Amino acid sequence: MPSGRRCRRPPRPTGLVKLTVSTTYGGTTAVSTPTTEKPRHHHGNLRAALVAAGIEMLEEGEPFSLRAVARRVGVSQAAPYRHFDSKQDIEAAMAEHGFRELQAALRAVIDATEAGQVPLVDLALVYIHFAEDHPALYALMFGSELADDEARREACAQVFALIEEVTAKIHPDRDAHGMATAGWALAHGMATLHLEGTLGRNDDDFDDRVRAAFAAVAG
Protein backbone atom coordinates (compact mmCIF):
# COMPACT_ATOMS: atom_id res chain seq x y z
CA MET A 1 0.00 0.00 0.00
CA PRO A 2 1.50 3.37 -0.96
CA SER A 3 2.12 5.95 1.70
CA GLY A 4 2.20 9.72 1.45
CA ARG A 5 5.32 9.65 3.64
CA ARG A 6 7.33 8.26 0.73
CA CYS A 7 7.03 11.48 -1.32
CA ARG A 8 10.47 12.75 -2.23
CA ARG A 9 9.99 15.40 -4.93
CA PRO A 10 7.29 17.70 -6.36
CA PRO A 11 4.95 16.35 -9.05
CA ARG A 12 5.71 16.73 -12.73
CA PRO A 13 3.39 18.85 -14.91
CA THR A 14 0.31 16.97 -16.11
CA GLY A 15 -2.67 17.65 -18.34
CA LEU A 16 -1.63 15.41 -21.23
CA VAL A 17 -5.11 14.17 -22.01
CA LYS A 18 -8.49 15.19 -20.73
CA LEU A 19 -9.51 12.60 -18.14
CA THR A 20 -12.59 13.87 -16.33
CA VAL A 21 -14.59 12.47 -13.43
CA SER A 22 -17.87 14.12 -12.44
CA THR A 23 -19.04 13.51 -8.88
CA THR A 24 -22.03 14.98 -7.07
CA TYR A 25 -21.51 15.77 -3.39
CA GLY A 26 -23.95 17.72 -1.24
CA GLY A 27 -25.87 18.93 -4.28
CA THR A 28 -22.73 20.22 -5.97
CA THR A 29 -21.20 18.58 -9.00
CA ALA A 30 -17.42 18.75 -9.05
CA VAL A 31 -15.59 18.03 -12.28
CA SER A 32 -11.85 17.49 -12.28
CA THR A 33 -9.98 19.77 -14.65
CA PRO A 34 -6.62 18.82 -16.18
CA THR A 35 -3.73 21.21 -15.76
CA THR A 36 -3.59 22.02 -19.47
CA GLU A 37 -5.40 21.09 -22.64
CA LYS A 38 -4.19 18.19 -24.76
CA PRO A 39 -0.96 19.43 -26.36
CA ARG A 40 -0.39 19.95 -30.02
CA HIS A 41 2.08 17.54 -31.52
CA HIS A 42 5.34 19.34 -32.10
CA HIS A 43 8.95 18.95 -31.09
CA GLY A 44 8.65 21.16 -28.01
CA ASN A 45 6.37 18.76 -26.16
CA LEU A 46 7.02 15.48 -27.94
CA ARG A 47 7.17 13.46 -24.72
CA ALA A 48 3.78 14.78 -23.62
CA ALA A 49 2.31 14.11 -27.06
CA LEU A 50 3.59 10.54 -27.02
CA VAL A 51 2.12 9.85 -23.59
CA ALA A 52 -1.20 11.40 -24.64
CA ALA A 53 -1.31 9.28 -27.77
CA GLY A 54 -0.45 6.18 -25.78
CA ILE A 55 -3.35 6.77 -23.39
CA GLU A 56 -5.71 7.42 -26.29
CA MET A 57 -4.71 4.15 -27.94
CA LEU A 58 -4.96 2.24 -24.67
CA GLU A 59 -8.47 3.50 -23.98
CA GLU A 60 -9.55 2.86 -27.57
CA GLY A 61 -8.28 -0.72 -27.38
CA GLU A 62 -5.85 -0.29 -30.27
CA PRO A 63 -2.67 -2.37 -30.61
CA PHE A 64 0.01 -0.51 -28.70
CA SER A 65 3.73 -0.14 -29.38
CA LEU A 66 6.23 2.70 -29.58
CA ARG A 67 6.03 2.54 -33.36
CA ALA A 68 2.25 2.70 -33.28
CA VAL A 69 2.38 5.68 -30.93
CA ALA A 70 4.84 7.41 -33.26
CA ARG A 71 2.43 6.91 -36.16
CA ARG A 72 -0.44 8.33 -34.09
CA VAL A 73 1.60 11.42 -33.25
CA GLY A 74 2.95 11.77 -36.77
CA VAL A 75 6.67 11.51 -36.05
CA SER A 76 9.39 9.13 -37.15
CA GLN A 77 9.57 5.67 -35.61
CA ALA A 78 12.87 6.63 -34.01
CA ALA A 79 11.46 9.75 -32.31
CA PRO A 80 9.93 8.03 -29.24
CA TYR A 81 13.32 6.60 -28.31
CA ARG A 82 14.53 10.11 -27.47
CA HIS A 83 12.29 9.89 -24.42
CA PHE A 84 11.53 6.22 -23.79
CA ASP A 85 13.79 3.18 -23.98
CA SER A 86 10.95 0.70 -24.27
CA LYS A 87 7.20 0.18 -24.35
CA GLN A 88 7.30 -0.34 -20.58
CA ASP A 89 8.90 3.08 -20.10
CA ILE A 90 6.08 4.90 -21.86
CA GLU A 91 3.51 2.76 -20.06
CA ALA A 92 5.03 3.89 -16.75
CA ALA A 93 4.67 7.52 -17.84
CA MET A 94 1.05 6.86 -18.83
CA ALA A 95 0.37 5.27 -15.44
CA GLU A 96 1.97 8.22 -13.65
CA HIS A 97 -0.28 10.58 -15.58
CA GLY A 98 -3.30 8.50 -14.58
CA PHE A 99 -2.46 8.97 -10.91
CA ARG A 100 -2.03 12.72 -11.43
CA GLU A 101 -5.50 12.89 -12.97
CA LEU A 102 -7.00 10.76 -10.18
CA GLN A 103 -5.46 13.19 -7.70
CA ALA A 104 -7.02 16.09 -9.63
CA ALA A 105 -10.43 14.39 -9.52
CA LEU A 106 -10.17 13.94 -5.75
CA ARG A 107 -8.97 17.51 -5.31
CA ALA A 108 -11.93 18.86 -7.33
CA VAL A 109 -14.41 17.28 -4.91
CA ILE A 110 -12.43 18.41 -1.87
CA ASP A 111 -12.26 21.99 -3.13
CA ALA A 112 -16.02 21.99 -3.81
CA THR A 113 -16.84 21.36 -0.14
CA GLU A 114 -16.64 23.57 2.91
CA ALA A 115 -13.24 23.38 4.59
CA GLY A 116 -12.36 20.42 2.37
CA GLN A 117 -14.01 17.99 4.78
CA VAL A 118 -15.14 15.13 2.55
CA PRO A 119 -16.14 11.78 4.09
CA LEU A 120 -13.90 8.89 3.13
CA VAL A 121 -16.76 7.16 1.31
CA ASP A 122 -17.17 10.13 -1.04
CA LEU A 123 -13.49 10.01 -1.93
CA ALA A 124 -13.94 6.28 -2.53
CA LEU A 125 -16.76 7.00 -4.98
CA VAL A 126 -14.54 9.42 -6.91
CA TYR A 127 -11.91 6.69 -7.05
CA ILE A 128 -14.42 4.12 -8.28
CA HIS A 129 -15.94 6.47 -10.86
CA PHE A 130 -12.44 7.16 -12.21
CA ALA A 131 -11.93 3.42 -12.62
CA GLU A 132 -15.29 3.16 -14.38
CA ASP A 133 -14.49 5.99 -16.78
CA HIS A 134 -10.93 4.84 -17.57
CA PRO A 135 -10.80 1.05 -17.03
CA ALA A 136 -7.83 0.36 -19.30
CA LEU A 137 -5.73 3.14 -17.80
CA TYR A 138 -6.80 2.11 -14.29
CA ALA A 139 -5.59 -1.43 -14.94
CA LEU A 140 -2.27 -0.11 -16.24
CA MET A 141 -1.82 2.15 -13.21
CA PHE A 142 -1.87 -0.83 -10.86
CA GLY A 143 -0.10 -3.33 -13.10
CA SER A 144 2.55 -5.31 -11.24
CA GLU A 145 5.04 -4.89 -14.09
CA LEU A 146 5.21 -1.14 -13.34
CA ALA A 147 5.38 -1.45 -9.55
CA ASP A 148 9.06 -0.49 -9.35
CA ASP A 149 8.84 2.68 -11.44
CA GLU A 150 9.79 5.57 -9.14
CA ALA A 151 7.68 8.28 -10.79
CA ARG A 152 4.61 6.04 -10.84
CA ARG A 153 5.11 5.12 -7.16
CA GLU A 154 5.53 8.78 -6.26
CA ALA A 155 2.32 9.79 -8.04
CA CYS A 156 0.47 6.92 -6.36
CA ALA A 157 1.86 7.94 -2.96
CA GLN A 158 0.61 11.49 -3.43
CA VAL A 159 -2.92 10.24 -4.07
CA PHE A 160 -2.75 8.33 -0.79
CA ALA A 161 -1.30 11.35 1.02
CA LEU A 162 -4.26 13.47 -0.10
CA ILE A 163 -6.75 10.87 1.15
CA GLU A 164 -4.90 10.64 4.47
CA GLU A 165 -4.81 14.44 4.82
CA VAL A 166 -8.57 14.77 4.36
CA THR A 167 -9.25 11.85 6.69
CA ALA A 168 -7.13 13.48 9.40
CA LYS A 169 -9.22 16.67 9.18
CA ILE A 170 -12.48 14.80 9.72
CA HIS A 171 -11.15 12.37 12.34
CA PRO A 172 -8.34 14.21 14.19
CA ASP A 173 -8.46 11.79 17.13
CA ARG A 174 -8.19 8.61 15.05
CA ASP A 175 -5.49 6.84 13.06
CA ALA A 176 -5.83 8.68 9.74
CA HIS A 177 -3.13 6.57 8.12
CA GLY A 178 -4.88 3.34 9.03
CA MET A 179 -8.30 4.65 8.02
CA ALA A 180 -7.00 5.90 4.67
CA THR A 181 -5.33 2.55 4.04
CA ALA A 182 -8.53 0.65 4.82
CA GLY A 183 -10.59 3.04 2.72
CA TRP A 184 -8.26 2.73 -0.26
CA ALA A 185 -8.27 -1.05 -0.01
CA LEU A 186 -12.06 -1.22 0.16
CA ALA A 187 -12.51 1.24 -2.72
CA HIS A 188 -9.98 -0.60 -4.87
CA GLY A 189 -11.59 -3.95 -4.19
CA MET A 190 -15.08 -2.70 -4.96
CA ALA A 191 -13.90 -0.93 -8.11
CA THR A 192 -12.28 -4.13 -9.35
CA LEU A 193 -15.36 -6.24 -8.59
CA HIS A 194 -17.55 -3.63 -10.26
CA LEU A 195 -15.45 -3.56 -13.43
CA GLU A 196 -15.52 -7.35 -13.56
CA GLY A 197 -19.30 -7.30 -13.29
CA THR A 198 -19.28 -9.28 -10.04
CA LEU A 199 -21.19 -6.58 -8.13
CA GLY A 200 -23.37 -5.53 -11.05
CA ARG A 201 -23.23 -2.42 -13.21
CA ASN A 202 -26.27 -0.37 -12.13
CA ASP A 203 -24.57 2.88 -11.16
CA ASP A 204 -27.19 4.10 -8.67
CA ASP A 205 -27.45 0.78 -6.88
CA PHE A 206 -23.70 0.34 -6.85
CA ASP A 207 -23.07 3.72 -5.22
CA ASP A 208 -25.53 2.71 -2.50
CA ARG A 209 -23.66 -0.57 -2.03
CA VAL A 210 -20.39 1.32 -1.65
CA ARG A 211 -21.91 3.58 1.00
CA ALA A 212 -23.37 0.58 2.82
CA ALA A 213 -20.01 -1.20 2.77
CA PHE A 214 -18.18 1.80 4.23
CA ALA A 215 -20.89 2.25 6.88
CA ALA A 216 -20.59 -1.40 7.87
CA VAL A 217 -16.81 -1.18 8.20
CA ALA A 218 -17.02 2.09 10.16
CA GLY A 219 -19.62 0.59 12.48
N, C-alpha and C positions, 0 to 999 in steps of 0.2 A: 504494500500500500504506500503510495507516495506521501511525502510529508512536506509541508511548507517550510520546515526548518532546513531543508536541503538546498534552498535557493542560494545561488552563488553569484548571479549577475543579472542585470536588468534584461527585460524581454526585448527580442528583436522586433522591428516594425512588422506589422501584419497588414491585412486588408487585401490579400491577393485575389480572393474570389468572394463573392457575396453570399455568405452563409448566414441565413437569418432564422431566428427562432422567436415566435410570437407567443407570449404567455400572459394570461389574464390573472391579475392578483388584486383583490380588493376593489374590483370594478375598473381597474386601470389596465390597459393592455400595453405591455412593454415589448418593444422590438429591438433586438440587438442590432447595432450598426457597425459595420466594419470600419477600420481606421481610414481606409482610402477606397476609392473605386477600383474595379479590376483594371490593371495597368494595360497600357498599349504595348504592343510587342515591338520593342526596339532595343538596341544594344545597351542603353543605359540601365534597364531593369530586366535584363535577360533572365537572371535567376528567378525573379518573381514571376515572370511570364511562364517559365517552364513549370514552376510549382503550380501555378494557376491552371495551366493546361493539363497537368497530371491529375489534379483533383477533378477537373471537368470530365476527363476520360474515365476516371475511376467511377464517378457517380453515374455516368452514362453506360457503364458496363462494356466499354470498348477495350480491345486488346491493348495492353500497356507495356511500353518499353521506352528506353531513352530515344530510340530512333523515331518511334511513333509520336512521342511528345515533340520532338524537333519538327516533324512534319506538321503537327497541329499549330505550332507557333510560327512556322514558316522560316526556319533557319536551317543551316546545314546540319547533317547528321553528326558532325564533329563538335558543333557548338555546345551541346549540353555538357560535354566532358570538361569544359572550362570551369564548371561549377560542381559537377557531381561525378564521382568515380564509377558509380554503378547505379543500377536500378534501385537497389536498397537505399542508397544515399538520398535519392530524390524522394523516395517513399518516406524516409525519416523526416525530411523537410515538410512534406505534405501532412504528416501526422502532427508535427509541431504546430503547423498552422491551424489544424483542427482544434488543438487544445487552446490556442489563442482565441479562436472564435467561440469556443465553449465558454471561456472565461468572460468574453464580451457579452454573451447571452446572459450569464449569471449576473454580471455587473449591471446590465440594463434593468433587470427586475429589482435589484437592490436599490439602484438609484431612483426607481419609480415609487419607492415606499418611504414613509416617514422615518427618519433616522437610520435608514438602511436595515431595519429589523425585520428580516424575512424568516419565517419558520423554516426549519430544515426540510420539511416535506415539500414546500414550494420550490426550494432550490432543486430538490430531487426531481420534481416534475419538469423543470427547465432542462435538466440533464437528460431525462427520458425523451422529451420532445426533440431535443437535438439529435439523439440517436435515431428517432423515428424519421426525422427529416433528412438525415445524412447517414444511412445505414452502412454504406460501403466505406466511407471515410471513418466512421465510428469503429468499424472492425479493424481498419488499418491502424488507428490510433492506439489500440490495445493489443496489437499483434505481438506475439512473443519474440519474433525475429527482430523487432526494433527496440526491445526492452533496454538494451545497453547504450542506445544513442543518447548522448548527454543533453543535447538541446531539447529532444523530445521529453526526456525525464524532467528537465527543468520546467518546461511548459506545463507538464502534468502536475508537478509539485505546486506550481503557482495557482492552479485551479483548486487544489486541496487547501492551500493556505487561505484562499478567499472564503471557502466554505467554513473553515475553522474560525476565521475572524468573525464572520457573521454569527456563528453559533455561540461564540464567547460573549457577544453583545447581548444576546437573548438569555443566555444561561451563565451569568458571570460566576455563579457558585458551583458550577459543575465542570466535569472534565470535557472541555470543548474538543480537545484532540480526539478523545475516545468517541465522543458523540459524532464528530465529523467523519471519523473512520467508519463507524457503524452505518451512518447515513449514506455514505458513498457506496459501501458494499451492498446495502439493500437496494439503492437506486440502480446500481450496475446490474445486479442480479435480475431485477424486475424488467429493466430495459432489454436485457438479453432474452429473457423468457417471452417478452412481448414481441420482439422482432422475430423470434422463432415461431410465433403463433401459439405457444403453449398456454398463455394467459388470455388469448383472444385479442381481437383487433378493434373492438368498439371503443373509440377514444373516450367517450364520456364515462362509460362503465369502468374503463381501465384507470382513469384518473381517480375515481372513487375507490378502486381497489388499492391503489398506491396510498391514498390517505388513510384507509383502514389499516393497511399493513404498518405504516409509521405509527399510528395511534396505538396499535397492539404492542409494538415494540416499546414505545414510550411508557405504556401502562405497566 
